[in-house]
Amino acid sequence: MDELLTVEEIAERLKVPKSFFYAPCRRKGPDAVPCIRVGKYLRYHEPTVRAHFAKQNEAQG
């Protein structure tokens, strides 16, 4: 099983601010960044997040 990353870890790996991940995870729909809630904590599966952003980039053209 792949590692689940914290907000800080995924932001560091993708070189974006932490705030980039908080609001989109709370949204619903196609723009929502896929995350996993563990109690009050958010966790991210890096390959899934990268695939999400690749799909969004394709859609934008």
N, C-alpha and C positions, 0 to 999 in steps of 0.2 A: 504494500500500500504506500502510495506517495505521501510525503509529509504535508501536514496542514500548517500554513504560515499565519503569523499574526499580521495585523495591519502594518506594523512597523517593518516586518520582514518583507512582505510583498511590495510595499512602497519602495524600500531600499533596492530590491532586486530589479524593479521596473523603472527606478529612478524618477519617481513622481512623488509629490507631497502626500503625506498620510491622509490629509483631508479629501483627497481624490477618491478614497475608498469608503468613507463613512456614509455619505448621503446616497450614492448610487446603490449600495447594498440594501438600504432601507426602502428603496423604490420597488415597485412591481412592474412587470412588463419586459419588453425586449431590451430596454436600456439598462436594466438592473444588472449590476456586477454580481456574478454568482458567488455566493458566500455560504458558509455553514455557521449556524449559531450553536455555540456550546455554552449554555446558560446565558449569561449576559455578554459573552465574548464573541467576537467575529473571527472566523478562520477562513483561509483561502487556500484552494488547491491550485498551485501555480499553472500547471498545464491547462486547466479549465479556464482560468482567467485569461491566459494568453490566447486561447482559441476564441474566447468571447470578443476580445479586442480585434483579433484578425478578422473575424466575421463582420464586425462593425466597420472596419476599414474597407472591406470589400463592398459593403452596401453603400458606402459614401462615394465610392467610385474611383 
